[in-house]
Amino acid sequence: MPHDDDVLKAGAAGAARLTRRRLLARSLAGSLAAPIAAPLVSGPLAGCATEVARPQASASAGAPADATTPPRFRVAFGSCAKQSKPQPIWRAIGEARPDLFVFLGDNLYADARDEATLRQRYAEFMAVEPLQAFRRSTPHLAIWDDHDFGDDDEGADYPLKQLSQQLFCDAWGEPADSPRRRADGIYTSQVFEAFGRRIQVILPDLRFNRTMLTTDPSLKSSYAAMVLRAKLSGQPMTGWYVPDPRPEATILGEAQWQWLEAQLRVPADVRLIGSSVQFAAEGSGWECWANFPRERARLIELIRTTGAQGVVFLSGDMHYAELSSVEVDGGYPLWDATSSGLTEVWDIPTPNRNRRSAVMAEVNFGIVDIEPVTEGEDDLRLRLALCDVNGKAKATKDLLLSDLRRHAKEKTA
Ligand SMILES: [Fe+2]
């Protein structure tokens, strides 16, 4: 997101212990990237492999496990952590005792146009002790967004992207032979098993292959005045990007599309797609899938045609938190829980036609709790929560897996 600081100034304990230790070992060995079991997908479509981890279900966060504690798999997530700022939020996230944390990008702010700066920013990131201590104690996966890919709103044309790919993989502990080091992007996926169910986390790379964004020059040139006006009026303010309808405009690139289709065909009950920019939101004028309407429609159609059930998006980038959803013709609603602002906060209202919650303009992180509805029943509850720096949930939404399964054979006319 193209906000700069100047403008901003203006304007499951016991039961989970083995699991956490196992996952942490994997995490320290390489961001959960080294194989636990044979990859489910191999060959040229694999790109970055899907693997299976088999954690036991966790107990309620922060509470001692006992025989009466219901099983649960807790995924926490967040984005946008500036390495030069204090990061007290890691304490609250740690106290939530997630089974997995997903870093959704802008995990540091490199904002680099030269090699020395890029290397220096990654060194600064590795020296942020609260964040690194959290990484040592909590299993995690990571994807990048623009600022840790390289610079504000960058895409395929970023000149240092190959170096950035290696620095990312070094910082996140990817082994020397990791596919993430040599693929056309750092996309990755992993399946976790909990209480006999399969939870897949898919992390597409939205930067490495992304076509340059289309800008409305009049909006960009009057940006400072717009910020001031929005600050004074409290009225929503759009960003300066407009949709690019051209067939050749892409976010993922064709190889990654083939990989993603293969991932959506991997057996799983729940699929969390970690998208570094918002998927469901429309009308913000900032970076989001809606800026590439053909790509967004292609993913919606791919979810429908693969029959992938239980898809929920987790997203970042916006410097605030909110819940959005988009209705799908011939399919089930696609929910998108945006958590952005591990340190960064944007307090000017932004349009979003698909917003389903209040906007949380404060430091935040997100949680998805996945748990059986009733013992012996097939259904699962997905509880989305957006939490503040003290771990207090400010927005929540309960979804049932049974409501995330509908696929019509044919779309309605
Ligand atoms: Fe971003």
Residues whose N, C-alpha, C, O or C-beta is under 5 A from the ligand:
A	BS01	LIG	M1 D106 D145 D146 H147 D317
